[in-house]
Amino acid sequence: MAIMLCYEGRLSLYCFLGGMASLLVFYGAEAFLHEESIWTKVALSVGYYISLNVIIRIRYNPRDYQIAVRAAFLGTVLSAGIVVVLYAQEQYKSFGIYATLMALFHYTEYLGIAICNPKTLSPDSFILNHSIHYGLAAAASWIEYFVEVHYFPEMKTYKSVWIAGLLLCLAGESLRKVAMITASKNFSHIVQFERHNEHELVTHGVYGWMRHPSYVGWFYWSIGTQVDDTAKFENHLSITLANPVCFVIYAIASWKFFHDRILMEEITLLNFFGEEYIQYQERVPSGLPYISGFRVEP
């Protein structure tokens, strides 16, 4: 893969793996220092992460630093998520899974662009600063999670809960990345309002099943971070969500975002491709429920 990657892609990969090396520090403390205290191992891992950031700051110019520091952060979050899954109390393990999913999603967004369309690559391709609303939604899900852990810890202790959300997230993530690679140089995180010579209408692969597979994947990944399988309290009160409030909010907010995004994007695609895109609309659905996109009146 490294041979296929541009310089920025290779830099991000090395720093992401460098961040993941904090996991080796954590386990190395036990293997080589015979340190059994988990907090000592955490402290050593944090010390490693701080040292890594200092090295990155000294080693790279400002633009490369913005790439390197984000990739290293995501690699460290992935490692921390694994530690939580393996060592935390049962009610906190699902948060570790969530952290690993978040880290993988954001890093592979950058890596995917580095592979399929490196000309559009920038530090924003990590989409960590996607929008204020995105950050608020994530913060709200964390608040709900820890409030429910405190008052209703049983809600977070069922493994079927994790598996359902994990499978939905992985399916959505896989669909989105396949869509990125299939679209190749035609894929961008930013809606294009000016057609370039290399722009083509992609209708093969997953684009033959749905017009917006990358949005479909992101939609189900987003709500999958909140979803749960059926579980029961001791009083037999059934629940179906790990974060029931955020599940509803995420589903509505994500649907509204992609409804508006698809509407805007399809106006642009109709301007680019005209009758060819109209015929494509007639053959292939958008892929998201109750979203038909922009239709030209006959």
KATAGI-V58355 format. One record per residue. N is the residue number from 1. SS is DSSP state (hx for helix, st for strand, lp for the rest). Layout:
n->(N & N)
ss->(SS & SS)
This chain:
n->(1 & 2 & 3 & 4 & 5 & 6 & 7 & 8 & 9 & 10 & 11 & 12 & 13 & 14 & 15 & 16 & 17 & 18 & 19 & 20 & 21 & 22 & 23 & 24 & 25 & 26 & 27 & 28 & 29 & 30 & 31 & 32 & 33 & 34 & 35 & 36 & 37 & 38 & 39 & 40 & 41 & 42 & 43 & 44 & 45 & 46 & 47 & 48 & 49 & 50 & 51 & 52 & 53 & 54 & 55 & 56 & 57 & 58 & 59 & 60 & 61 & 62 & 63 & 64 & 65 & 66 & 67 & 68 & 69 & 70 & 71 & 72 & 73 & 74 & 75 & 76 & 77 & 78 & 79 & 80 & 81 & 82 & 83 & 84 & 85 & 86 & 87 & 88 & 89 & 90 & 91 & 92 & 93 & 94 & 95 & 96 & 97 & 98 & 99 & 100 & 101 & 102 & 103 & 104 & 105 & 106 & 107 & 108 & 109 & 110 & 111 & 112 & 113 & 114 & 115 & 116 & 117 & 118 & 119 & 120 & 121 & 122 & 123 & 124 & 125 & 126 & 127 & 128 & 129 & 130 & 131 & 132 & 133 & 134 & 135 & 136 & 137 & 138 & 139 & 140 & 141 & 142 & 143 & 144 & 145 & 146 & 147 & 148 & 149 & 150 & 151 & 152 & 153 & 154 & 155 & 156 & 157 & 158 & 159 & 160 & 161 & 162 & 163 & 164 & 165 & 166 & 167 & 168 & 169 & 170 & 171 & 172 & 173 & 174 & 175 & 176 & 177 & 178 & 179 & 180 & 181 & 182 & 183 & 184 & 185 & 186 & 187 & 188 & 189 & 190 & 191 & 192 & 193 & 194 & 195 & 196 & 197 & 198 & 199 & 200 & 201 & 202 & 203 & 204 & 205 & 206 & 207 & 208 & 209 & 210 & 211 & 212 & 213 & 214 & 215 & 216 & 217 & 218 & 219 & 220 & 221 & 222 & 223 & 224 & 225 & 226 & 227 & 228 & 229 & 230 & 231 & 232 & 233 & 234 & 235 & 236 & 237 & 238 & 239 & 240 & 241 & 242 & 243 & 244 & 245 & 246 & 247 & 248 & 249 & 250 & 251 & 252 & 253 & 254 & 255 & 256 & 257 & 258 & 259 & 260 & 261 & 262 & 263 & 264 & 265 & 266 & 267 & 268 & 269 & 270 & 271 & 272 & 273 & 274 & 275 & 276 & 277 & 278 & 279 & 280 & 281 & 282 & 283 & 284 & 285 & 286 & 287 & 288 & 289 & 290 & 291 & 292 & 293 & 294 & 295 & 296 & 297 & 298)
ss->(lp & lp & lp & lp & lp & lp & hx & hx & hx & hx & hx & hx & hx & hx & hx & hx & hx & hx & hx & hx & lp & hx & hx & hx & hx & hx & hx & hx & hx & hx & hx & lp & lp & lp & lp & lp & lp & hx & hx & hx & hx & hx & hx & hx & hx & hx & hx & hx & hx & hx & hx & hx & hx & hx & hx & hx & hx & hx & hx & lp & lp & hx & hx & hx & hx & hx & hx & hx & hx & hx & hx & hx & hx & hx & hx & hx & hx & hx & hx & hx & hx & hx & hx & hx & hx & hx & hx & lp & lp & hx & hx & hx & hx & hx & hx & hx & hx & hx & hx & hx & hx & hx & hx & hx & hx & hx & hx & hx & hx & hx & hx & hx & hx & hx & hx & hx & lp & hx & hx & hx & lp & lp & hx & hx & hx & hx & lp & lp & lp & lp & lp & hx & hx & hx & hx & hx & hx & hx & hx & hx & hx & hx & hx & hx & hx & hx & hx & hx & hx & hx & hx & lp & hx & hx & hx & hx & lp & lp & hx & hx & hx & hx & hx & hx & hx & hx & hx & hx & hx & hx & hx & hx & hx & hx & hx & hx & hx & hx & hx & hx & hx & hx & hx & hx & hx & hx & lp & lp & lp & lp & lp & lp & lp & lp & lp & lp & lp & lp & lp & lp & lp & lp & lp & lp & hx & hx & hx & hx & lp & lp & lp & lp & hx & hx & hx & hx & hx & hx & hx & hx & hx & hx & hx & hx & lp & lp & st & st & st & st & st & st & lp & lp & lp & lp & lp & st & st & st & st & lp & lp & hx & hx & hx & hx & hx & hx & hx & hx & hx & hx & hx & hx & hx & hx & hx & hx & hx & hx & hx & hx & hx & hx & hx & hx & hx & hx & hx & hx & hx & hx & lp & hx & hx & hx & hx & hx & hx & hx & hx & hx & lp & lp & lp & lp & lp & lp & lp & lp & lp & lp & lp & lp & lp & lp & lp)
